[in-house]
């Protein structure tokens, strides 16, 4: 079983220029791989189109049907907003259903015609040759990339996963030094004892030995004194001699016994300061797992969804098969801290807008007296439309390098604004980073408690990305969505359960909110406005999220999806 251990990095003491040079080459190599992938799909489409000339009109028919369906759905949303009702006219409903059927049939015809290409021996031979061409192009790009082999293997592993998931949608990366990585691979594996300096050194990766008291039974306040050690990770070679980057890290826990397969030193720039992390992937077959007695543990259903309730933000509701329910919510302290960060951003925006008006007035006066330099005249022309504070920061930097006669007063005011902006910006960015880590720690503790208590977990198959892009989603709902981070909670819950061998099953959550978990009958109510609902059949009154969690729990016994509720 593979597991990844993350260590904090205090500082990189040597090898930074070499790491940055390798990172520049990584970005260039990635963009070359994207070029190869895009060229591959262009040639692929040419082959398919040449072998099936009827595909193009079928594709156009399907695209037209999709556009028609999208327009009708937008008309339905607009109608609901105007009438403030959940229902839409019957004629529009019929038109949407007809458009759905048309698009479905058009897509089916397109797929049938396209599938014929992949059954043609000549087409298969040409596609096989194309795949061979792509492999050769990747091999050639690797030969010319000048990367240390650990870095190009790390990048190619990411490329292989990305192209299978996204295919022709792979995107170029712009050049930046704000984030990067330096990686090494151990194809045969490196024993974790050797990784910490016990035994012969490895030329790719090494950690200096740690005092045995660092991981003993002593209190944490004493153990943490001995956690610091030094990392040596190879970032290149000079005349076949290794070049290392060294860093001071905090080894707060030992590596599990096994083989180190991969190590990567990553960095990201936040608020003008680089933050480093060390990720070590270990093949540890002896990792302890929780498998015995799962059938004797209670099972739990988890309904995801953010909701503002009084002074807290609900993230999820857990329903256990022993009758208990539990709400997972962000405490008021975290919500208050997030609002403080928003206040800081609002203050910075106010200062920006105020000074922008002041600067515009001064530039008008300066332009009336004599022509402005080109760089300042261009800024003066568009200054009133600026929305980004970074543009004004860039102007301040440019102005500092090209001072003007008689600009002492306005430049001094610009410097005051710039220093205040820097303080507010760093305060906000660092505060949000700490809050994100605090929220992650909260979710990890909850996930571990659930994984060591539950025998099986049913969780909602909730496509959060669709909600993000939904134009009907209100601004306030999006605000609390980013605060709650339901996708992060689900990811932590699933990874923790997998690590402890607790089975997790995703189920479609459609209609779980509006189907009574007691009598299984539909209950129609405005779920956007009403949290509680009354079942007219069994006279039960329930919280809609708790009800959905119980329906998900029931799917562990009977996974039959709920029949859609007809809406008049």
Secondary structure as the mmCIF struct_conf table of DSSP 4:
data_model
#
loop_
_struct_conf.conf_type_id
_struct_conf.id
_struct_conf.beg_label_comp_id
_struct_conf.beg_label_asym_id
_struct_conf.beg_label_seq_id
_struct_conf.end_label_comp_id
_struct_conf.end_label_asym_id
_struct_conf.end_label_seq_id
STRN STRN1 UNK A 2 UNK A 14
HELX_RH_AL_P HELX_RH_AL_P1 UNK A 16 UNK A 51
TURN_TY1_P TURN_TY1_P1 UNK A 53 UNK A 54
HELX_RH_AL_P HELX_RH_AL_P2 UNK A 55 UNK A 83
TURN_TY1_P TURN_TY1_P2 UNK A 84 UNK A 84
BEND BEND1 UNK A 86 UNK A 86
HELX_RH_AL_P HELX_RH_AL_P3 UNK A 90 UNK A 117
TURN_TY1_P TURN_TY1_P3 UNK A 118 UNK A 119
HELX_RH_AL_P HELX_RH_AL_P4 UNK A 121 UNK A 144
BEND BEND2 UNK A 145 UNK A 145
HELX_RH_AL_P HELX_RH_AL_P5 UNK A 149 UNK A 166
HELX_RH_3T_P HELX_RH_3T_P1 UNK A 167 UNK A 169
BEND BEND3 UNK A 177 UNK A 178
STRN STRN2 UNK A 179 UNK A 191
HELX_RH_AL_P HELX_RH_AL_P6 UNK A 192 UNK A 195
TURN_TY1_P TURN_TY1_P4 UNK A 196 UNK A 197
BEND BEND4 UNK A 198 UNK A 200
HELX_LH_PP_P HELX_LH_PP_P1 UNK A 201 UNK A 202
BEND BEND5 UNK A 203 UNK A 204
STRN STRN3 UNK A 205 UNK A 207
HELX_RH_3T_P HELX_RH_3T_P2 UNK A 212 UNK A 215
BEND BEND6 UNK A 216 UNK A 218
HELX_RH_AL_P HELX_RH_AL_P7 UNK A 220 UNK A 223
HELX_RH_3T_P HELX_RH_3T_P3 UNK A 224 UNK A 226
STRN STRN4 UNK A 228 UNK A 238
TURN_TY1_P TURN_TY1_P5 UNK A 239 UNK A 240
STRN STRN5 UNK A 241 UNK A 250
BEND BEND7 UNK A 253 UNK A 253
HELX_LH_PP_P HELX_LH_PP_P2 UNK A 254 UNK A 256
BEND BEND8 UNK A 257 UNK A 258
STRN STRN6 UNK A 259 UNK A 270
TURN_TY1_P TURN_TY1_P6 UNK A 271 UNK A 272
STRN STRN7 UNK A 273 UNK A 283
TURN_TY1_P TURN_TY1_P7 UNK A 285 UNK A 286
TURN_TY1_P TURN_TY1_P8 UNK A 292 UNK A 293
HELX_RH_3T_P HELX_RH_3T_P4 UNK A 294 UNK A 296
BEND BEND9 UNK A 297 UNK A 297
HELX_LH_PP_P HELX_LH_PP_P3 UNK A 298 UNK A 298
STRN STRN8 UNK A 299 UNK A 309
TURN_TY1_P TURN_TY1_P9 UNK A 310 UNK A 311
STRN STRN9 UNK A 312 UNK A 320
TURN_TY1_P TURN_TY1_P10 UNK A 321 UNK A 322
BEND BEND10 UNK A 323 UNK A 323
STRN STRN10 UNK A 325 UNK A 330
HELX_RH_AL_P HELX_RH_AL_P8 UNK A 332 UNK A 369
BEND BEND11 UNK A 370 UNK A 370
HELX_LH_PP_P HELX_LH_PP_P4 UNK A 371 UNK A 373
HELX_RH_AL_P HELX_RH_AL_P9 UNK A 374 UNK A 382
HELX_RH_3T_P HELX_RH_3T_P5 UNK A 383 UNK A 385
HELX_RH_AL_P HELX_RH_AL_P10 UNK A 389 UNK A 401
BEND BEND12 UNK A 402 UNK A 402
TURN_TY1_P TURN_TY1_P11 UNK A 405 UNK A 406
HELX_RH_AL_P HELX_RH_AL_P11 UNK A 408 UNK A 451
TURN_TY1_P TURN_TY1_P12 UNK A 452 UNK A 453
BEND BEND13 UNK A 455 UNK A 455
STRN STRN11 UNK A 456 UNK A 461
HELX_RH_AL_P HELX_RH_AL_P12 UNK A 464 UNK A 468
TURN_TY1_P TURN_TY1_P13 UNK A 469 UNK A 469
TURN_TY1_P TURN_TY1_P14 UNK A 471 UNK A 472
BEND BEND14 UNK A 473 UNK A 473
HELX_RH_AL_P HELX_RH_AL_P13 UNK A 475 UNK A 484
HELX_RH_AL_P HELX_RH_AL_P14 UNK A 486 UNK A 499
TURN_TY1_P TURN_TY1_P15 UNK A 500 UNK A 501
STRN STRN12 UNK A 503 UNK A 508
TURN_TY1_P TURN_TY1_P16 UNK A 510 UNK A 511
BEND BEND15 UNK A 512 UNK A 512
TURN_TY1_P TURN_TY1_P17 UNK A 513 UNK A 514
STRN STRN13 UNK A 515 UNK A 515
TURN_TY1_P TURN_TY1_P18 UNK A 517 UNK A 519
STRN STRN14 UNK A 522 UNK A 522
TURN_TY1_P TURN_TY1_P19 UNK A 527 UNK A 529
BEND BEND16 UNK A 531 UNK A 531
STRN STRN15 UNK A 532 UNK A 534
TURN_TY1_P TURN_TY1_P20 UNK A 536 UNK A 538
STRN STRN16 UNK A 541 UNK A 543
HELX_RH_AL_P HELX_RH_AL_P15 UNK A 544 UNK A 555
TURN_TY1_P TURN_TY1_P21 UNK A 556 UNK A 557
HELX_LH_PP_P HELX_LH_PP_P5 UNK A 560 UNK A 566
#
